[in-house]
Amino acid sequence: MTGTSKAPAGFHSRLRDRVAHSFTFVEDVVYVGLGVMLAGAGVVLLVSLVMDFVRSLFGGSLPSGVIGVLDQVLLILMIVELLYTVQLSFREHVLVPEPFVLVALIAGVRRILVVTPELSKLVAQADVQFRNAMIELVILTVMTLSLVWCLVLLRKRHPEAVAERA
């Protein structure tokens, strides 16, 4: 005889359900925490952007700072898309790839917009820095086109995967 005892048949099923429910609860707590932090970061960045924009507008330096404004706007959009992803994951307990691809696309475009104005300065400085910036732009362009293609394929393959914003 062995010293093991047999548990009732439904015991393992109930235990599994409780463990799964506990993990779902922890997952929800983490999503809420991430959502609060992303929302706070988005609001702080938006307030900062508005203040910088108003200062630049009345100070007459808006034309020279428009790239910085656009950079901040794109950063806020990335945060909003991540917040949407967290909200969708919290509500539906599903991870949808489109928002992540969209965030990567925004990040690539953001970097392109930051590197491009620097090219004129790099031409006058050093040949190596200009060449490196051009290589970066080519890589970013290929990445951007690839990400757009990924979005098109994802939406063709799973049109129902694109979630409605509630």
N, C-alpha and C positions, 0 to 999 in steps of 0.2 A: 504494500500500500504506500502510496505517496502522500505527502503532507499538504497537497494542494486542494483547495476547496473550489467547487464549481459555483460561480455566481449565477444568479437567475438570468435567463436569456435576455430580458429587457434591460438589465442593469447596464450592460456595455453600450447599448443604444442610447440610454438616458445620459450616461457619462459622456459619450461622444457629443451629444446635443448640448450639454452644459459647457463643455470645453469650447465647442464651436461658438456658442453664444458669448462666452467670456472673451474669446479672441475678437469677435465682432464688436463687442463693447469697447475693448482696448483700441481697436482700429478706429472706431468712431471718435473716441477721445483724442487720438492723434490727429485725425482729420480736422476736428474742431480747433485744436491748438494751432495746426498749420494754417488753417483758414483765418484765424484771428491775427496771427503774425503777418500773413500776406496782406490782409486787409489794412492792418495798421501801417505796414511799410508803404502800401499804395497810397493811402491817405496822406502820410507824411511827405512822400515824394511829390504828390499832386500839389499840396499846399506850398512846398518849397519851390516847385516849378512856377506856380502862379505868382509867387512873390518875386522870383527872379525875372519872370516875364514882364511884370509891371515895372520893376526897377529898370530893366533894359529899355522898355518902351518909353518911359519918361526921361531916361538918361540919354536917349539917342543912340544906344549901342546895340539895338535889336538886330540890324542887318548883319553885323559881325558875329553876333551870338546865336543866330538862327540854327546853326548846326547843333549847338549845345542844347537848345530848346527841343529840337527834333530828337536828339539822342535821349533826353529825359522822357519825352512823350513815348518813345518806343520802349523804354525800360518800364514805364508804367503799364503799357499795353501787355508786355510780357508778364508782369505781375498779375494783371487782370485775367489773362488766359490761364495762368497757373491756379489762380483762385477759382476760376470756373472749373478746372479739372478737379480740384479738391472738392468743390461743391458737388460735382457730378459723381465722384467716387463715394462721397458721404451719402448722397441721396439714393443712388442706385446700386452701390457696391459693385461697380464695374469700372474697369480701367480702359478708357478709350484712347487710342493712339493719336488721333488727329490733333488734340490740343498740344501735345508734346512736339509734334512735327511743326505746328504753327509757331510755337515758342522758339524752336530752333530756327525757323525761317525769319522771324522777327529779329532774333539775335544776329543772324548773318547779315541781314539788311542794315541793321544798326551799325555793325562793324564796317560795312562798306561805306556808309555815310560818314563815318568818323575818319576812315583812311583816305578817302578820295580828296578831301580838301587839303590834306597834308602833302599830297603829291607835288604840288607846286613848290613847297618849301624844300622837299627832298631832292628835287632836280638840281637846285643850286648847291646843295650840301655835298653829298657823296654819291658816287655811282652805285655802290653796294647797297646803301639804304634804299635808294630808288628802286633798284632791281628787286630787293626783298619785298618792298611794298607792292610792286607789280605782281610778283608771285602770289602774295597774299590775296590780292584782288582777284586773280585768276582762280585761285582755290575757292574763295568765297563765292564767286560767280557760279562755278561748277556746283558747289554745295547748294546754292540757292536754287538753281535749276533742278537739281536732284530732289530737293525737298518739295518743290512745287509738283514735280512728277509723282512723288510719293503721295502727296495729298490727292492728286487726281485719281491715282490708282486706288487709294483707300476709299474714296467716295464712290467710285464706280463699283468696287467689289462689295462694299457694305454701305449702301446709301442710308440704311436704317440706323447705322452706328453714329451718325451725326445727331447729337442730342439737341433737343429743343431747350432754349434757355427759359427758365420759369421765372 
